[in-house]
Amino acid sequence: MDKRYAFIGNDAVGDVVRERLDAAGWTRTDDVASAAMVVTYCTSQTALEDAYFDENGIVQAASPHTVLVDLSASTPSFARELNAVAIVSDLASIEAPLVVADPMQPDALSDRDNLMCLVGGEEDDVEAARPVLDALVGTVQETGGPGSAQLARAAYTLQTSAQIMSAIEADALYRAVQRSSAAFGATFGRAGATTPEAEQVLAAVNAGRFDGAYTVEMLMSELSAALMAADDVDLILPQAEACLHLLELLAV
């Protein structure tokens, strides 16, 4: 089995990919044409489209039978389009959007058990990509055919972002009441967490810990992908739009 691979995209995720695959006996190459497996992770749809479909992009550069494994959060329509182009080009395409179980963990990306991939694609192609996925993440969850993993990722993102927003707003309320009631000697503790995700967020906020490996840019890319997926079917998601706007302000 040819175990040469290339990585294109985000440096932080690239470091993790290179460390895990090198340890699993794969050999890095910067030449896409010589790679048996090409792994990508981009934090914008534009960058992802350029990486694959540019004049000198992966689809043009890859040799026949190369397996393309995309870890990015994108849309079901993009995943299906890439799969169709890959078939015509004699390539294999796998969508395997990365999921970080505890985004507040300082070493969120380096802890293999904190990472999961939702995997969609043709059955034979998924099987070909399985050794790479098993080396990268603790859990691989197959979802079905092309587009299915990105749809599942979008649903996961919407629920996670809602939990993060609600936890932060609840914490803000507690803090505001504590400040306004300080003169009366009232104590209210802290906001209670109703989900593990909320607990992780509140613990990080109360510790003042905002320098983890999982970044605002990554969450924004996942939420943007979910909103684009909704837009593709003419669906408006007000809560997600508000969350993305707040994240944009936070990034600024």
C-alpha positions as CSV (number, residue, x, y, z in Angstrom):
1,M,0.0,0.0,0.0
2,D,1.3,3.4,-1.0
3,K,1.5,5.5,2.2
4,R,2.5,8.9,0.9
5,Y,0.2,11.8,1.8
6,A,0.0,15.5,1.3
7,F,-1.8,18.1,3.5
8,I,-3.3,21.4,2.4
9,G,-4.9,24.0,4.7
10,N,-4.9,25.3,8.2
11,D,-1.5,25.1,10.0
12,A,-2.8,24.1,13.4
13,V,-4.7,21.2,12.1
14,G,-1.9,20.4,9.6
15,D,0.5,20.0,12.5
16,V,-1.8,17.5,14.1
17,V,-2.3,15.6,10.8
18,R,1.5,15.5,10.2
19,E,2.3,14.3,13.7
20,R,-0.3,11.5,13.7
21,L,0.3,10.2,10.2
22,D,4.0,10.3,10.5
23,A,3.7,8.3,13.7
24,A,1.4,5.8,11.9
25,G,4.1,5.2,9.2
26,W,2.9,7.5,6.5
27,T,5.3,9.6,4.5
28,R,4.8,13.3,3.9
29,T,5.1,14.9,0.5
30,D,4.5,18.5,-0.8
31,D,3.8,17.1,-4.3
32,V,0.1,16.4,-4.6
33,A,0.7,14.4,-7.8
34,S,2.9,11.8,-5.9
35,A,0.5,11.4,-2.9
36,A,-1.8,8.5,-2.5
37,M,-3.9,10.4,0.0
38,V,-4.5,14.2,0.1
39,V,-5.9,15.6,3.4
40,T,-7.4,19.1,3.6
41,Y,-8.8,21.4,6.3
42,C,-9.8,25.0,5.4
43,T,-11.6,27.5,7.6
44,S,-13.4,29.3,4.7
45,Q,-15.5,28.0,1.8
46,T,-13.6,30.2,-0.6
47,A,-10.2,28.7,0.5
48,L,-11.7,25.2,0.2
49,E,-13.0,25.7,-3.3
50,D,-9.7,27.3,-4.4
51,A,-7.8,24.4,-2.9
52,Y,-9.7,21.8,-4.9
53,F,-10.9,23.6,-8.1
54,D,-8.3,26.3,-8.8
55,E,-6.4,26.1,-12.0
56,N,-3.6,24.3,-10.1
57,G,-5.8,22.8,-7.5
58,I,-6.0,19.3,-6.1
59,V,-8.4,18.0,-8.7
60,Q,-6.1,19.0,-11.5
61,A,-2.9,18.0,-9.8
62,A,-3.8,14.7,-8.2
63,S,-2.9,11.4,-9.9
64,P,-5.7,8.8,-10.8
65,H,-7.0,6.8,-7.8
66,T,-5.8,9.4,-5.2
67,V,-8.1,9.5,-2.2
68,L,-9.1,13.0,-1.2
69,V,-10.0,13.4,2.5
70,D,-11.6,16.7,3.5
71,L,-11.7,17.5,7.2
72,S,-13.3,20.9,6.7
73,A,-16.9,21.9,7.7
74,S,-18.6,22.7,4.4
75,T,-22.0,22.1,2.8
76,P,-23.8,19.0,1.6
77,S,-23.9,20.5,-1.9
78,F,-20.2,21.2,-2.0
79,A,-19.5,17.6,-0.8
80,R,-21.7,16.2,-3.5
81,E,-20.1,18.4,-6.1
82,L,-16.6,17.4,-5.1
83,N,-17.6,13.7,-5.2
84,A,-19.1,14.1,-8.7
85,V,-16.0,15.8,-10.0
86,A,-13.7,13.2,-8.3
87,I,-15.6,10.4,-10.0
88,V,-15.2,12.0,-13.4
89,S,-11.5,12.6,-12.7
90,D,-10.9,9.0,-11.5
91,L,-10.3,10.1,-7.9
92,A,-12.0,9.1,-4.6
93,S,-13.5,11.8,-2.4
94,I,-14.4,11.5,1.3
95,E,-16.0,14.2,3.5
96,A,-14.9,13.8,7.1
97,P,-15.6,17.0,8.9
98,L,-13.7,17.2,12.1
99,V,-15.6,17.5,15.4
100,V,-13.9,18.8,18.6
101,A,-15.8,17.2,21.6
102,D,-14.5,19.7,24.2
103,P,-13.6,23.0,22.3
104,M,-12.5,24.6,25.6
105,Q,-9.8,22.1,26.3
106,P,-6.4,23.8,26.1
107,D,-5.0,20.9,24.0
108,A,-8.2,20.4,22.2
109,L,-6.6,19.3,18.9
110,S,-3.7,17.3,20.3
111,D,-5.9,15.0,22.4
112,R,-6.9,12.3,19.9
113,D,-9.8,11.1,22.0
114,N,-11.2,14.7,21.9
115,L,-11.6,14.5,18.1
116,M,-14.2,12.8,16.0
117,C,-14.9,12.6,12.3
118,L,-18.3,12.3,10.7
119,V,-17.7,10.5,7.5
120,G,-19.7,10.4,4.3
121,G,-18.9,9.1,0.8
122,E,-19.1,6.0,-1.4
123,E,-18.6,2.8,0.7
124,D,-15.4,1.7,-1.0
125,D,-13.8,5.2,-0.8
126,V,-14.6,5.4,2.9
127,E,-12.9,2.1,3.5
128,A,-9.8,3.3,1.6
129,A,-9.6,6.4,3.8
130,R,-10.3,4.5,7.1
131,P,-6.6,3.9,8.0
132,V,-5.9,7.7,7.9
133,L,-9.1,8.6,9.8
134,D,-8.4,6.0,12.5
135,A,-4.9,7.5,12.9
136,L,-6.2,11.0,13.2
137,V,-9.2,10.8,15.6
138,G,-10.5,8.8,18.4
139,T,-14.0,8.2,16.9
140,V,-15.0,7.7,13.3
141,Q,-18.8,7.8,12.7
142,E,-20.0,6.9,9.2
143,T,-23.2,8.8,8.1
144,G,-23.9,7.5,4.6
145,G,-23.4,8.7,1.1
146,P,-22.0,12.0,-0.2
147,G,-23.3,15.1,1.6
148,S,-24.6,13.2,4.6
149,A,-21.6,13.9,6.9
150,Q,-21.7,17.7,6.1
151,L,-25.4,17.7,6.9
152,A,-24.8,15.9,10.2
153,R,-21.9,18.4,10.9
154,A,-24.2,21.4,10.3
155,A,-26.8,20.0,12.7
156,Y,-24.1,19.4,15.3
157,T,-22.7,22.9,14.9
158,L,-26.1,24.6,15.3
159,Q,-26.8,22.7,18.5
160,T,-23.3,23.4,19.9
161,S,-23.4,27.1,19.1
162,A,-26.8,27.4,20.8
163,Q,-25.4,25.8,23.9
164,I,-22.4,28.1,23.9
165,M,-24.5,31.2,23.4
166,S,-27.0,30.3,26.1
167,A,-24.3,29.5,28.7
168,I,-22.5,32.8,28.1
169,E,-25.8,34.8,28.3
170,A,-26.8,33.0,31.5
171,D,-23.4,33.7,33.0
172,A,-23.7,37.4,31.9
173,L,-27.0,37.7,33.7
174,Y,-25.6,36.2,36.9
175,R,-22.7,38.6,36.8
176,A,-24.9,41.6,36.2
177,V,-27.2,40.8,39.1
178,Q,-24.3,40.2,41.4
179,R,-22.9,43.7,40.5
180,S,-26.2,45.4,41.0
181,S,-27.0,43.6,44.2
182,A,-23.5,44.0,45.8
183,A,-24.6,46.7,48.1
184,F,-27.2,44.5,49.6
185,G,-24.8,41.7,50.3
186,A,-26.5,39.3,48.0
187,T,-24.7,36.3,46.7
188,F,-25.9,34.2,43.8
189,G,-23.1,31.8,43.0
190,R,-22.8,31.2,39.3
191,A,-25.0,30.1,36.4
192,G,-25.8,26.5,36.4
193,A,-24.9,24.4,33.4
194,T,-27.5,22.1,31.8
195,T,-25.2,20.4,29.3
196,P,-21.6,19.2,29.3
197,E,-20.8,21.8,26.5
198,A,-22.3,24.6,28.7
199,E,-20.2,23.4,31.7
200,Q,-17.0,23.5,29.6
201,V,-17.8,27.1,28.4
202,L,-18.6,28.4,31.9
203,A,-15.5,26.8,33.4
204,A,-13.3,28.5,30.8
205,V,-15.1,31.9,31.3
206,N,-14.8,31.7,35.1
207,A,-11.1,30.8,34.8
208,G,-10.4,33.5,32.2
209,R,-9.0,30.9,29.9
210,F,-9.3,32.0,26.3
211,D,-6.2,30.6,24.6
212,G,-7.1,27.1,23.7
213,A,-6.1,25.4,20.4
214,Y,-9.7,25.5,19.1
215,T,-10.1,29.0,17.9
216,V,-13.0,31.5,17.2
217,E,-12.0,31.2,13.5
218,M,-12.7,27.5,13.5
219,L,-16.1,27.9,15.2
220,M,-17.0,30.7,12.7
221,S,-16.1,28.5,9.8
222,E,-18.3,25.7,11.1
223,L,-21.2,28.1,11.7
224,S,-20.8,29.7,8.3
225,A,-20.9,26.3,6.7
226,A,-24.1,25.5,8.5
227,L,-25.7,28.8,7.5
228,M,-24.7,28.2,3.8
229,A,-26.3,24.7,4.0
230,A,-29.5,26.4,5.2
231,D,-29.3,29.0,2.5
232,D,-29.0,26.3,-0.1
233,V,-32.5,25.2,0.9
234,D,-33.9,28.7,1.4
235,L,-34.0,28.3,5.2
236,I,-33.4,31.2,7.6
237,L,-31.8,30.5,11.0
238,P,-32.0,33.7,13.1
239,Q,-30.2,32.3,16.2
240,A,-27.3,31.0,14.2
241,E,-27.0,34.3,12.3
242,A,-27.0,36.2,15.5
243,C,-24.3,33.9,16.9
244,L,-22.1,34.4,13.8
245,H,-22.5,38.1,14.1
246,L,-21.4,38.1,17.7
247,L,-18.4,35.9,16.9
248,E,-17.4,38.3,14.1
249,L,-17.4,41.1,16.7
250,L,-15.4,39.0,19.1
251,A,-12.9,38.2,16.4
252,V,-12.5,41.9,15.7
